[in-house]
Amino acid sequence: MKKPIFLLVIIIFTLSLSVSAFDNINWDSNRNDIIKSEASEPMLEDTEFLGFATTLFNKTIEKIYIFKEDKLVSVFYIISEDRKELEDYLTSYQEINALLTKDLGKPFYNDEDWEDERYKESPELALILGDVRYNTTWIKNNVITHTIYAKDLSINHIIFVNPLDSLRETQPSSTENHPDFDEI
């Protein structure tokens, strides 16, 4: 009886560590720092990218680090799924959103972006046809965006993590546009 409880505690602990890792990235890291910090060898490596195969939320993922001038600028978690039913992709998205929300709190932004509402009553079909994109964003120490969309009948399920400073660089700094800008 102790063994199953111990395994459950380890799994929960591992999941909570992996979720918290989204908000605790060292943006001063270079390629060598990342290679040293990862448990496995890179499966993809060039001057701008380092990619590692790993797991997150009990799912196989590709963790891609993006560099500019050998400085870490972004991290992508590409969730690789081969589902039998289209609705399972949306279920997976919702499950991961729930885990992220539990750890990161209420999202700053949550949206369904419909390009064409012809299949709004069948969101899984709309997803595969590229008619809808689901996005959820949290702003903490980093900007964490969880998205699922399709292109060319291929579903892409990704978590993007970018430094908070990247938001400041891409958004107007006028208090007219956002009165609380300096507090973000």
Secondary structure, DSSP 8 states (H G I E B T S, - for coil): -HHHHHHHHHHHHHHHHHHHGGG---TT--HHHHHHHSSS--SEESSSEEEEEEEETTEEEEEEEEEETTEEEEEEEEE----SSHHHHHHHHHHHHHHHHHHH-S-SEEEEEES--TTTT-HHHHHHTTSEEEEEEEESSEEEEEEEEEETTEEEEEEEEEEHHHHHHHS---TTT-TTGGG-
